[in-house]
Amino acid sequence: MAANTLLVELGVEELPPGAIDDLSDAFAEGIRRGLAEADIDCGEVVAYATPRRLAVQVLELADKQPDREVERRGPALAAAFKEGQPTKAAEGFARSCGVAVEELIHLETDKGTWLGYREQQPGEATSARLPAIVEAAIGTLPVPKNMRWGASRIEFSRPAHWLVMLYGHEVVPASALGLTAGRTTRGHRFHAPEPIELAHADDYLVALEGAWVLADRDQRRERIREQVLAEAEVQEATAVIDETLLVEVSGLVEWPVALTGSFDERFLEVPAECLISSMKANQKYFHLLDAQGRLKPLFITVANIDSQEPEQVIRGNEKVIRPRLADAAFFYDTDRKRPLADRAPALASVVFQKTLGTLADKAHRSAAVAAFIAGRIDGNVAHARRAAELAKCDLVTEMVLEFPELQGIMGRYYAAHDGEPAEVATALEEQYLPRFATDAIPQSRTGLAVALADRLDTLTGIFGIGQRPSGTKDPFALRRAAIGVLNILVKGELSLDLRELLELATAQHQELPYAEGLVDEVLTYMLDRFRAWARDEGIDTEVYLAVRARPVTEPLDFARRMRAVQGFARHEEAAALAAANKRVSNILAKQAHDGATAVTPALFQADAEKALFDALERCRQEVAPLFAAARYSPALDVLAHLRQPVDTFFDDVMVMADDPAVRRNRLALLASLQALFLEVADIALLQQ
């Protein structure tokens, strides 16, 4: 079976830069899936894309489907022959197969014997299947928003202008989006506007690069990175390459050329974050820092043309950025004319959630919770209350209305300008930390208190109105809020009880439709999030379940237990002790034991009973101060020494003795063994 390269290229007007990667990957996956469903063998499927094209190369594509044996079943044998002669049913089946009755075979099944026929069916040519495969792949692309063009009723993300479909040297006769497939592609819109005839599907990348187009997304992205870094080196500066911005810029150009421009130094009086946001959001520029990490009055733009007069391109970009930065400076100056606290009344007109009220209501609730938390973690109660009251005020400033990503950052700047305490100002930015699972947590006590209070208010409020996350729907980002609370409490080493915090946060809400059982519901939801947290920390699911089986509501304590049990699970004795605890659990459950752990040594009849009892007493005394100090790892190390007396007990002692008193005493001994381990976790679950 011969094989060759397939090239499919769809030429369009400029695609949305943020959608190019998804469209490109989906196009390749659609073709790969279509070939697999058609049982056509192929090698690597490679996606290419620029603002003006989506392309896929399929390497080593078989020229046809494999031949396959087809089996057809006819009438039952009893109905196929009468007195040794074929019936009309048999003759009709033979004619439909194109053979004589004598050439038919018998097919044995669990339901009897049937007349049948087997034949080799040649595979269909790949070129015959490709049109439908490519059309289906295009039809299922995740287009953000369709449009029509001209008088056509065809819809796509952008007007489509050409279609290339080559299998090796040959054009595949096909059509899609009203276009007929050919071998003609296009180069750079300005540098190489003439049509390009591709002789072979393998010529694609080389032909386009000769026409000033880098079709390989990764190659184009790295070319931009290299150029930006080189430009920064010339300026003796450090280029900050945001990966999201890099992807977006790569989706705007086919032939990247990095150029350095400048702006007036007077704009540096504006907070750097404002200038950077303006440069990134509006102009897609990369910013530069000096040796001290301060913003330099320079930017790097990536042009889509290799101009013979780059100075003109630079001047054009400088001319465009000037009013953008002037706007940022204007917003900053205007916002500072009013104290941040004066904007608090405006929050009364901004709805947080229609049932839960406005941002002013949320600020009031959060302030009470933040003050309580600050008091518990040796923070400044007044600072925490003040920071919570101001936390959302920057949302109604001109700067944040223009650049929402600056929320919190501008609050910090404006609060500092107003003379608010430094920790209050810092907390306004820190309230949004951590923004994702591996992000940093607030460093100030006030920031910790406000960040916790804000999330707890959201969790209790949204659950309280019956909008618990379901499936993939989580419009209020409650999963992220829950994991954020866990991370703050654990990484911040804050010994706070989650139930107590949730009760306090719930009490701040005036009226909640689903208030009954709310604290338990939210608590369960949040502790369930520890499973994902544990996985990210490299902790086994069985370890999480062992700790989760205990009524532990302090996240820091929960995490310490998990880490201790994870370490214990690696002990040589762990498996045996886990099995023993499982056995104990089963025995006590089967006997409906009341949980009593009072043991009477005088009832011992075997040396193994006394040995286990003595070992338990020694361990209990040794681990008591360790448990009190939440030093679970050394405590479990001590308990690991119980393996030998436990094994001996089960080898030598019949728990279910005939004497009821002896039996109860032995059950109590086992219950005391189980209770000692349950101080940390349900070790029996490690058996899972």
C-alpha positions as CSV (number, residue, x, y, z in Angstrom):
1,M,0.0,0.0,0.0
2,A,1.5,3.3,-1.1
3,A,1.7,6.3,1.2
4,N,2.3,10.0,0.7
5,T,1.8,13.4,2.3
6,L,-1.6,15.1,2.4
7,L,-1.8,18.9,2.6
8,V,-5.0,20.8,3.4
9,E,-5.0,24.5,3.6
10,L,-7.9,26.9,4.1
11,G,-7.1,30.5,3.3
12,V,-9.1,33.2,5.0
13,E,-9.2,36.8,6.0
14,E,-7.5,37.6,9.3
15,L,-8.7,35.3,12.0
16,P,-9.2,36.4,15.6
17,P,-5.7,36.0,17.1
18,G,-7.0,34.5,20.4
19,A,-8.9,31.8,18.5
20,I,-6.2,30.6,16.1
21,D,-4.6,28.0,18.3
22,D,-7.9,26.3,19.1
23,L,-9.1,26.4,15.5
24,S,-5.8,25.0,14.3
25,D,-5.7,22.2,16.8
26,A,-9.3,21.3,16.2
27,F,-8.8,21.3,12.4
28,A,-5.9,18.8,12.8
29,E,-7.9,16.7,15.3
30,G,-11.0,16.6,13.0
31,I,-8.9,15.3,10.1
32,R,-7.1,12.8,12.3
33,R,-10.4,11.5,13.7
34,G,-12.0,11.3,10.2
35,L,-9.1,9.3,8.9
36,A,-9.2,6.9,11.9
37,E,-13.0,6.4,11.5
38,A,-12.4,5.6,7.8
39,D,-9.7,3.1,8.8
40,I,-7.1,4.9,6.7
41,D,-3.5,4.5,8.1
42,C,-1.3,7.6,8.5
43,G,1.7,8.9,10.3
44,E,2.0,12.2,12.2
45,V,-0.8,14.8,11.8
46,V,0.7,18.4,12.0
47,A,-1.2,21.6,12.4
48,Y,0.0,24.9,11.0
49,A,-1.7,28.3,11.2
50,T,-1.2,32.0,10.5
51,P,-3.7,34.9,10.7
52,R,-4.7,34.1,7.1
53,R,-4.7,30.3,7.0
54,L,-5.4,27.0,8.8
55,A,-3.4,24.1,7.5
56,V,-2.8,20.4,8.2
57,Q,-0.2,18.1,6.9
58,V,-0.7,14.4,7.2
59,L,2.5,12.4,6.8
60,E,2.7,8.9,5.4
61,L,-1.0,8.8,4.5
62,A,-2.1,5.5,2.9
63,D,-3.5,5.8,-0.6
64,K,-6.5,3.5,0.2
65,Q,-8.2,1.7,3.0
66,P,-7.0,-1.8,3.7
67,D,-8.8,-4.7,2.1
68,R,-11.1,-6.4,4.4
69,E,-13.1,-9.6,4.5
70,V,-16.8,-9.1,4.5
71,E,-19.1,-11.8,5.8
72,R,-22.8,-11.9,4.8
73,R,-25.4,-14.1,6.5
74,G,-28.3,-15.5,4.5
75,P,-31.2,-17.7,5.5
76,A,-31.1,-20.4,8.1
77,L,-29.8,-23.7,6.8
78,A,-33.2,-25.4,7.5
79,A,-34.9,-22.8,5.3
80,A,-32.2,-22.9,2.6
81,F,-32.7,-26.5,1.5
82,K,-35.7,-28.8,1.2
83,E,-35.0,-32.5,0.5
84,G,-31.4,-31.6,-0.4
85,Q,-32.4,-29.0,-3.0
86,P,-31.8,-25.2,-2.6
87,T,-34.9,-23.2,-1.9
88,K,-35.8,-19.9,-3.5
89,A,-34.4,-18.2,-0.4
90,A,-31.0,-19.8,-0.9
91,E,-31.0,-19.1,-4.7
92,G,-32.0,-15.5,-4.0
93,F,-29.2,-15.0,-1.5
94,A,-26.7,-16.6,-3.9
95,R,-27.8,-14.2,-6.6
96,S,-27.4,-11.2,-4.3
97,C,-23.8,-12.3,-3.6
98,G,-23.1,-12.9,-7.3
99,V,-22.2,-16.5,-6.9
100,A,-23.8,-20.0,-7.3
101,V,-25.4,-21.7,-4.4
102,E,-22.5,-24.2,-4.3
103,E,-20.1,-21.4,-3.5
104,L,-21.9,-20.4,-0.3
105,I,-20.6,-21.5,3.1
106,H,-22.2,-22.6,6.4
107,L,-21.9,-20.3,9.3
108,E,-22.2,-21.8,12.8
109,T,-23.6,-19.6,15.5
110,D,-25.1,-20.1,19.0
111,K,-28.5,-19.8,17.4
112,G,-27.9,-22.4,14.7
113,T,-26.4,-22.8,11.3
114,W,-26.9,-20.3,8.5
115,L,-26.1,-20.0,4.9
116,G,-23.3,-17.4,4.4
117,Y,-20.8,-15.9,2.0
118,R,-17.3,-14.4,2.6
119,E,-15.6,-12.2,0.1
120,Q,-12.5,-9.9,0.0
121,Q,-13.7,-6.3,-0.3
122,P,-11.0,-3.9,-1.7
123,G,-10.3,-0.8,0.3
124,E,-11.7,2.5,-1.1
125,A,-9.2,5.1,-2.4
126,T,-8.2,7.7,0.2
127,S,-8.8,10.5,-2.3
128,A,-12.5,9.4,-2.5
129,R,-12.9,9.7,1.2
130,L,-11.0,12.9,1.8
131,P,-13.6,15.4,0.6
132,A,-16.1,14.3,3.2
133,I,-13.5,14.1,6.0
134,V,-12.1,17.6,5.3
135,E,-15.6,19.1,5.0
136,A,-16.7,17.5,8.3
137,A,-13.5,18.8,10.0
138,I,-14.2,22.3,8.8
139,G,-17.9,22.0,9.8
140,T,-17.0,21.1,13.4
141,L,-14.4,23.8,14.0
142,P,-15.0,25.8,17.3
143,V,-15.7,29.0,15.5
144,P,-16.2,31.9,18.1
145,K,-18.7,33.7,15.8
146,N,-19.8,32.9,12.3
147,M,-20.2,35.5,9.5
148,R,-21.4,35.6,5.9
149,W,-19.8,37.4,3.0
150,G,-21.0,38.6,-0.3
151,A,-24.2,37.1,-1.5
152,S,-23.4,33.7,-0.2
153,R,-25.2,32.0,2.6
154,I,-22.0,30.1,3.6
155,E,-20.9,30.9,7.1
156,F,-17.4,30.8,8.7
157,S,-15.4,32.8,11.2
158,R,-14.0,34.9,8.4
159,P,-14.5,35.1,4.6
160,A,-12.7,32.1,3.0
161,H,-10.7,32.8,-0.2
162,W,-8.8,29.6,-1.2
163,L,-8.6,25.9,-0.5
164,V,-5.5,23.7,-1.1
165,M,-5.9,19.9,-1.1
166,L,-2.8,18.0,-2.3
167,Y,-2.1,14.3,-1.9
168,G,1.5,14.1,-2.9
169,H,1.6,15.7,-6.4
170,E,-2.1,15.2,-7.0
171,V,-5.0,17.7,-6.3
172,V,-7.8,16.0,-4.5
173,P,-11.1,16.9,-6.2
174,A,-13.0,18.4,-3.4
175,S,-14.8,21.6,-2.3
176,A,-15.6,23.3,1.0
177,L,-17.1,26.7,2.0
178,G,-17.9,27.3,-1.6
179,L,-14.3,26.9,-2.7
180,T,-12.9,24.3,-5.1
181,A,-9.7,22.6,-4.0
182,G,-6.5,23.3,-5.9
183,R,-2.7,23.6,-5.5
184,T,-2.6,27.5,-5.3
185,T,-1.7,29.1,-2.0
186,R,-0.8,32.7,-1.1
187,G,2.3,34.2,0.5
188,H,2.6,37.4,2.5
189,R,0.0,40.0,1.7
190,F,2.6,42.7,1.0
191,H,5.9,41.0,0.4
192,A,4.7,38.2,-1.9
193,P,1.1,38.8,-3.0
194,E,1.4,36.6,-6.2
195,P,-0.2,33.2,-6.2
196,I,2.1,30.3,-5.4
197,E,1.7,26.9,-7.1
198,L,2.6,24.0,-4.9
199,A,4.1,21.1,-6.9
200,H,3.9,18.6,-3.9
201,A,2.4,18.6,-0.5
202,D,5.9,18.3,1.1
203,D,6.8,21.7,-0.4
204,Y,4.4,23.7,1.8
205,L,6.6,25.1,4.6
206,V,9.6,25.9,2.4
207,A,7.4,27.5,-0.3
208,L,5.7,29.7,2.2
209,E,8.9,30.7,4.0
210,G,10.2,31.8,0.6
211,A,7.1,33.9,0.3
212,W,7.6,35.6,3.7
213,V,5.3,33.4,5.7
214,L,6.2,31.3,8.8
215,A,3.3,28.8,8.9
216,D,4.7,26.8,11.8
217,R,3.1,28.4,14.9
218,D,5.9,27.3,17.3
219,Q,8.6,28.5,14.9
220,R,6.9,31.9,14.5
221,R,6.5,32.2,18.3
222,E,10.1,31.4,19.0
223,R,11.3,33.8,16.2
224,I,9.4,36.5,18.0
225,R,10.9,35.6,21.4
226,E,14.4,35.6,20.0
227,Q,13.9,39.0,18.3
228,V,12.4,40.6,21.3
229,L,15.2,39.4,23.5
230,A,17.8,40.6,21.0
231,E,16.2,44.0,20.8
232,A,16.2,44.2,24.6
233,E,19.9,43.3,24.7
234,V,20.7,46.2,22.4
235,Q,18.9,48.5,24.9
236,E,20.7,47.0,27.9
237,A,17.3,46.1,29.3
238,T,15.3,43.0,30.2
239,A,12.3,42.2,28.1
240,V,9.2,40.8,29.9
241,I,7.7,38.2,27.7
242,D,4.2,37.4,28.8
243,E,3.3,34.0,27.2
244,T,-0.3,34.9,26.6
245,L,0.8,38.1,24.9
246,L,3.3,36.1,22.9
247,V,0.6,33.8,21.6
248,E,-1.6,36.7,20.7
249,V,1.1,38.6,18.9
250,S,2.1,35.4,17.0
251,G,-1.6,35.2,15.9
252,L,-1.3,38.7,14.4
253,V,1.7,38.3,12.1
254,E,3.0,36.0,9.4
255,W,6.5,37.4,9.1
256,P,7.5,38.9,12.5
257,V,9.9,41.8,12.8
258,A,10.6,43.2,16.3
259,L,11.2,47.0,16.6
260,T,12.0,49.1,19.6
261,G,10.2,52.4,20.2
262,S,10.1,54.9,23.1
263,F,7.6,57.1,25.0
264,D,8.0,60.3,27.1
265,E,9.7,59.7,30.4
266,R,7.0,61.9,32.1
267,F,4.6,58.9,31.8
268,L,6.8,57.0,34.2
269,E,5.1,59.0,37.0
270,V,2.1,56.8,36.4
271,P,2.2,53.4,38.1
272,A,4.1,51.0,35.9
273,E,1.2,48.5,36.0
274,C,-1.1,51.1,34.3
275,L,1.4,51.7,31.5
276,I,2.1,48.0,31.0
277,S,-1.6,47.2,30.9
278,S,-2.2,49.9,28.3
279,M,0.7,48.8,26.2
280,K,-0.3,45.1,26.3
281,A,-4.1,45.4,26.0
282,N,-4.2,48.2,23.4
283,Q,-1.1,47.8,21.4
284,K,0.3,44.3,22.1
285,Y,3.7,45.7,23.0
286,F,6.3,44.0,25.2
287,H,7.7,46.2,27.9
288,L,11.3,46.6,29.1
289,L,12.8,46.8,32.6
290,D,16.2,48.3,33.7
291,A,18.7,46.5,36.0
292,Q,16.7,47.5,39.1
293,G,13.5,46.0,37.7
294,R,12.0,49.5,36.9
295,L,10.0,50.2,33.8
296,K,12.0,51.8,31.0
297,P,10.4,54.3,28.6
298,L,10.7,51.8,25.8
299,F,8.6,49.2,24.2
300,I,9.0,46.5,21.6
301,T,6.4,46.1,18.9
302,V,6.3,43.2,16.4
303,A,5.5,44.3,12.9
304,N,4.1,42.1,10.1
305,I,6.4,43.6,7.5
306,D,10.1,43.9,7.0
307,S,10.1,47.6,6.1
308,Q,12.9,49.3,4.3
309,E,12.2,52.3,6.5
310,P,11.7,50.8,10.0
311,E,12.1,54.3,11.5
312,Q,8.7,55.2,10.0
313,V,7.1,52.1,11.5
314,I,8.6,52.9,14.9
315,R,7.4,56.5,14.7
316,G,3.9,55.4,13.8
317,N,3.8,53.1,16.8
318,E,5.1,55.9,19.1
319,K,2.5,58.2,17.8
320,V,-0.2,55.7,18.5
321,I,0.9,54.8,22.0
322,R,1.2,58.4,23.2
323,P,-2.5,59.1,23.5
324,R,-3.0,55.7,25.1
325,L,-0.5,56.5,27.8
326,A,-1.9,60.0,28.1
327,D,-5.3,58.4,28.9
328,A,-3.7,56.3,31.6
329,A,-2.1,59.3,33.1
330,F,-5.4,61.2,32.9
331,F,-7.3,58.4,34.7
332,Y,-4.6,58.2,37.4
333,D,-4.6,61.9,38.0
334,T,-8.4,62.1,38.0
335,D,-8.9,59.2,40.3
336,R,-6.5,60.6,42.9
337,K,-8.5,63.8,43.2
338,R,-11.0,61.9,45.4
339,P,-10.0,59.7,48.3
340,L,-10.7,56.1,47.8
341,A,-13.0,56.0,50.8
342,D,-15.3,58.6,49.2
343,R,-16.1,56.0,46.5
344,A,-17.6,53.6,49.0
345,P,-21.2,55.0,48.6
346,A,-20.9,54.2,44.8
347,L,-20.7,50.5,45.7
348,A,-24.3,50.6,46.8
349,S,-25.3,50.9,43.1
350,V,-23.1,48.0,41.9
351,V,-24.9,44.6,42.3
352,F,-22.9,41.7,43.5
353,Q,-25.7,39.3,43.1
354,K,-29.4,40.2,43.0
355,T,-30.4,38.2,46.1
356,L,-27.2,38.9,48.0
357,G,-27.2,42.6,47.4
358,T,-24.6,45.1,46.3
359,L,-20.9,45.4,46.6
360,A,-21.5,47.7,49.6
361,D,-23.4,44.9,51.3
362,K,-20.6,42.5,50.6
363,A,-18.0,45.0,51.9
364,H,-20.0,45.4,55.1
365,R,-20.3,41.6,55.6
366,S,-16.6,41.0,54.8
367,A,-15.5,43.7,57.2
368,A,-17.0,41.9,60.2
369,V,-15.5,38.5,59.2
370,A,-12.1,40.1,58.4
371,A,-12.0,41.8,61.8
372,F,-12.7,38.5,63.6
373,I,-10.1,36.6,61.6
374,A,-7.5,39.4,62.3
375,G,-8.1,39.0,66.0
376,R,-7.5,35.3,65.8
377,I,-4.2,35.5,63.8
378,D,-2.6,38.3,65.8
379,G,-3.4,40.9,63.1
380,N,-4.6,44.4,63.5
381,V,-8.4,44.3,63.8
382,A,-8.9,47.9,62.8
383,H,-6.7,47.6,59.8
384,A,-8.6,44.4,58.6
385,R,-12.0,46.1,59.0
386,R,-10.8,49.2,57.1
387,A,-9.2,47.2,54.3
388,A,-12.4,45.1,53.9
389,E,-14.5,48.3,53.7
390,L,-12.2,49.7,51.0
391,A,-11.5,46.4,49.2
392,K,-13.9,47.0,46.3
393,C,-13.7,50.8,46.0
394,D,-11.2,50.8,43.2
395,L,-13.7,48.9,41.0
396,V,-15.5,52.2,40.4
397,T,-12.4,54.2,39.5
398,E,-11.7,55.4,36.0
399,M,-8.5,53.3,35.8
400,V,-10.1,50.0,36.7
401,L,-13.1,50.6,34.6
402,E,-10.7,50.9,31.7
403,F,-8.4,48.2,32.8
404,P,-10.2,45.6,35.0
405,E,-7.1,43.6,35.4
406,L,-5.7,46.4,37.6
407,Q,-8.3,45.8,40.4
408,G,-6.6,45.6,43.7
409,I,-3.4,47.1,42.3
410,M,-4.9,50.5,41.9
411,G,-6.6,50.2,45.2
412,R,-3.1,49.8,46.8
413,Y,-1.8,52.9,44.9
414,Y,-4.8,55.1,45.7
415,A,-5.0,54.0,49.4
416,A,-1.3,54.8,49.8
417,H,-1.8,58.2,48.2
418,D,-4.6,58.9,50.6
419,G,-2.4,58.1,53.6
420,E,-4.1,54.9,54.6
421,P,-1.9,52.6,56.8
422,A,0.6,50.7,54.7
423,E,-0.8,47.3,55.6
424,V,-4.3,48.4,54.6
425,A,-3.0,49.6,51.2
426,T,-1.1,46.3,50.7
427,A,-4.2,44.3,51.7
428,L,-6.3,45.8,48.9
429,E,-4.0,44.1,46.4
430,E,-3.4,41.0,48.4
431,Q,-7.2,40.3,48.7
432,Y,-7.1,38.6,45.3
433,L,-4.3,36.2,46.2
434,P,-4.0,33.3,45.5
435,R,-5.4,33.8,42.0
436,F,-4.7,30.1,41.1
437,A,-3.7,26.9,42.9
438,T,0.0,27.5,42.8
439,D,-0.1,31.3,43.3
440,A,1.4,33.0,46.3
441,I,-0.8,33.9,49.3
442,P,-1.0,37.3,51.0
443,Q,2.0,38.1,53.1
444,S,0.4,40.6,55.5
445,R,-1.9,39.6,58.3
446,T,-4.4,42.1,57.1
447,G,-4.2,40.7,53.6
448,L,-4.8,37.2,54.9
449,A,-7.8,38.3,56.8
450,V,-9.4,40.2,53.9
451,A,-8.7,37.5,51.4
452,L,-10.3,34.8,53.6
453,A,-13.3,37.0,54.5
454,D,-14.1,37.9,50.9
455,R,-14.0,34.2,49.7
456,L,-16.0,32.9,52.7
457,D,-18.7,35.6,52.1
458,T,-19.0,34.5,48.5
459,L,-19.1,30.8,49.3
460,T,-21.7,31.0,52.0
461,G,-23.8,33.5,50.0
462,I,-23.9,31.7,46.7
463,F,-24.5,28.3,48.4
464,G,-27.2,30.0,50.5
465,I,-29.2,31.0,47.5
466,G,-29.0,27.5,46.0
467,Q,-26.4,28.1,43.3
468,R,-24.0,25.3,44.2
469,P,-21.6,24.5,41.3
470,S,-22.7,21.6,39.2
471,G,-20.7,19.8,36.5
472,T,-18.6,22.3,34.6
473,K,-20.8,25.2,35.6
474,D,-19.2,27.4,38.3
475,P,-20.1,31.0,37.4
476,F,-18.9,32.4,40.7
477,A,-15.7,30.4,40.7
478,L,-16.5,28.7,44.0
479,R,-14.1,25.9,43.4
480,R,-11.3,28.4,43.1
481,A,-12.5,30.3,46.1
482,A,-12.6,27.1,48.2
483,I,-9.1,26.0,47.2
484,G,-7.9,29.6,47.8
485,V,-9.2,29.4,51.4
486,L,-7.5,26.1,51.9
487,N,-4.2,27.3,50.5
488,I,-4.3,30.5,52.6
489,L,-5.0,28.5,55.8
490,V,-2.4,25.8,55.1
491,K,0.4,27.8,53.5
492,G,-0.1,30.6,56.0
493,E,-0.1,28.1,58.8
494,L,-3.2,29.6,60.3
495,S,-4.9,27.4,63.0
496,L,-8.4,28.4,62.2
497,D,-11.5,26.2,62.4
498,L,-13.4,26.2,59.1
499,R,-16.7,25.5,60.7
500,E,-16.4,28.4,63.0
501,L,-15.5,30.7,60.1
502,L,-18.4,29.5,58.0
503,E,-20.8,30.0,60.9
504,L,-19.6,33.6,61.3
505,A,-19.8,34.3,57.5
506,T,-23.2,32.8,57.3
507,A,-24.4,34.9,60.2
508,Q,-23.6,38.1,58.3
509,H,-26.2,37.5,55.6
510,Q,-29.5,39.0,56.4
511,E,-31.6,36.2,54.8
512,L,-30.7,33.2,52.8
513,P,-33.3,30.9,51.2
514,Y,-31.2,27.8,51.8
515,A,-29.8,28.6,55.3
516,E,-30.8,25.3,56.9
517,G,-27.8,23.0,56.9
518,L,-25.8,25.6,55.0
519,V,-22.6,25.5,57.1
520,D,-22.4,21.7,56.9
521,E,-23.0,21.8,53.1
522,V,-20.3,24.4,52.5
523,L,-17.9,22.7,54.9
524,T,-18.3,19.4,53.1
525,Y,-17.8,21.0,49.8
526,M,-14.6,22.7,50.9
527,L,-13.1,19.7,52.6
528,D,-13.9,17.7,49.5
529,R,-11.7,20.1,47.6
530,F,-8.8,18.8,49.7
531,R,-8.7,15.8,47.4
532,A,-7.5,18.0,44.5
533,W,-5.2,19.9,46.8
534,A,-3.7,16.6,48.0
535,R,-3.2,15.4,44.5
536,D,-1.3,18.6,43.6
537,E,0.9,18.0,46.7
538,G,1.7,14.5,45.7
539,I,-0.4,12.9,48.4
540,D,-2.2,9.6,47.6
541,T,-6.0,9.6,47.4
542,E,-6.1,6.8,50.0
543,V,-4.3,9.1,52.4
544,Y,-6.8,11.9,51.8
545,L,-9.7,9.4,52.4
546,A,-8.1,8.2,55.6
547,V,-7.9,11.7,57.1
548,R,-11.2,12.7,55.6
549,A,-12.9,9.9,57.6
550,R,-12.1,11.9,60.8
551,P,-14.1,14.9,61.8
552,V,-11.2,17.4,61.2
553,T,-12.4,20.9,60.3
554,E,-9.2,22.8,60.7
555,P,-7.5,22.8,57.2
556,L,-4.0,23.3,58.6
557,D,-4.4,20.3,60.9
558,F,-6.0,18.3,58.0
559,A,-2.9,19.0,55.8
560,R,-0.5,18.1,58.6
561,R,-2.3,14.8,59.1
562,M,-2.2,14.0,55.4
563,R,1.5,14.6,55.2
564,A,2.1,12.5,58.3
565,V,0.0,9.6,57.0
566,Q,1.7,9.9,53.6
567,G,5.0,9.4,55.3
568,F,3.7,6.6,57.5
569,A,2.4,4.8,54.5
570,R,6.0,4.3,53.3
571,H,6.9,2.5,56.5
572,E,7.5,-1.2,56.3
573,E,5.0,-1.7,59.1
574,A,2.3,0.4,57.5
575,A,0.6,-2.3,55.3
576,A,0.4,-4.7,58.2
577,L,-1.0,-2.2,60.6
578,A,-3.5,-0.9,58.0
579,A,-4.6,-4.5,57.5
580,A,-4.9,-5.0,61.3
581,N,-6.9,-1.8,61.7
582,K,-9.2,-3.0,58.9
583,R,-9.6,-6.3,60.6
584,V,-10.3,-4.6,63.9
585,S,-12.9,-2.3,62.3
586,N,-14.7,-5.3,60.7
587,I,-14.7,-7.2,64.0
588,L,-16.1,-4.3,66.0
589,A,-18.7,-3.6,63.4
590,K,-19.8,-7.2,63.2
591,Q,-20.1,-7.4,66.9
592,A,-21.9,-4.1,67.1
593,H,-19.4,-3.0,69.7
594,D,-20.4,0.1,71.7
595,G,-16.9,1.7,71.4
596,A,-15.9,1.1,75.0
597,T,-12.2,1.1,75.4
598,A,-11.9,0.4,79.2
599,V,-9.8,-2.7,79.6
600,T,-9.6,-5.0,82.7
601,P,-6.1,-6.6,82.8
602,A,-7.3,-9.1,85.3
603,L,-9.4,-10.8,82.6
604,F,-6.4,-11.5,80.3
605,Q,-5.9,-15.2,79.6
606,A,-3.0,-15.0,77.1
607,D,0.4,-13.5,77.2
608,A,-0.3,-11.8,73.8
609,E,-3.2,-9.9,75.4
610,K,-1.0,-8.5,78.1
611,A,1.8,-7.7,75.7
612,L,-0.5,-5.7,73.4
613,F,-2.1,-3.9,76.4
614,D,1.3,-2.9,77.8
615,A,2.5,-1.8,74.3
616,L,-0.6,0.3,73.9
617,E,-0.2,1.9,77.3
618,R,3.5,2.8,76.5
619,C,2.6,4.2,73.1
620,R,-0.4,6.2,74.6
621,Q,1.8,7.9,77.1
622,E,4.5,8.6,74.5
623,V,2.2,10.0,71.8
624,A,-0.1,12.1,74.0
625,P,2.2,15.1,74.0
626,L,2.9,14.6,70.3
627,F,-0.9,14.6,69.5
628,A,-1.3,17.7,71.7
629,A,1.4,19.5,69.6
630,A,-0.1,18.2,66.3
631,R,3.2,16.4,65.7
632,Y,1.6,13.5,63.8
633,S,4.6,12.2,62.0
634,P,6.6,11.3,65.1
635,A,3.4,10.0,66.7
636,L,2.8,7.6,63.9
637,D,6.5,6.5,64.0
638,V,5.8,5.5,67.6
639,L,2.6,3.7,66.7
640,A,4.5,1.8,64.0
641,H,6.1,-0.2,66.9
642,L,2.8,-1.8,67.6
643,R,3.0,-4.1,64.6
644,Q,4.7,-7.0,66.4
645,P,2.4,-7.1,69.4
646,V,-0.6,-6.7,67.1
647,D,0.5,-9.5,64.8
648,T,1.2,-11.8,67.8
649,F,-2.2,-11.0,69.3
650,F,-4.1,-12.1,66.2
651,D,-1.9,-15.2,65.9
652,D,-2.4,-16.3,69.5
653,V,-5.7,-14.9,70.7
654,M,-9.3,-15.9,69.9
655,V,-11.1,-12.6,70.2
656,M,-14.6,-14.2,70.3
657,A,-14.0,-16.2,73.5
658,D,-16.8,-18.2,75.0
659,D,-16.7,-16.2,78.2
660,P,-18.7,-13.0,77.6
661,A,-16.6,-10.9,79.9
662,V,-13.4,-12.1,78.3
663,R,-14.8,-11.4,74.9
664,R,-16.0,-7.9,75.8
665,N,-12.5,-7.2,77.3
666,R,-10.8,-8.3,74.1
667,L,-13.1,-6.1,72.0
668,A,-12.3,-3.2,74.3
669,L,-8.6,-3.8,73.8
670,L,-9.1,-3.8,70.0
671,A,-11.2,-0.6,70.3
672,S,-8.5,1.1,72.3
673,L,-6.0,0.1,69.5
674,Q,-8.3,1.5,66.9
675,A,-8.9,4.7,68.9
676,L,-5.2,5.4,69.2
677,F,-4.7,5.3,65.4
678,L,-8.0,7.3,64.9
679,E,-6.4,10.2,66.7
680,V,-4.7,10.8,63.4
681,A,-6.7,9.1,60.6
682,D,-8.6,6.0,59.8
683,I,-5.5,3.9,58.9
684,A,-7.7,1.0,57.8
685,L,-8.6,3.0,54.7
686,L,-5.0,2.7,53.5
687,Q,-5.9,-0.8,52.6
688,Q,-7.9,0.6,49.6
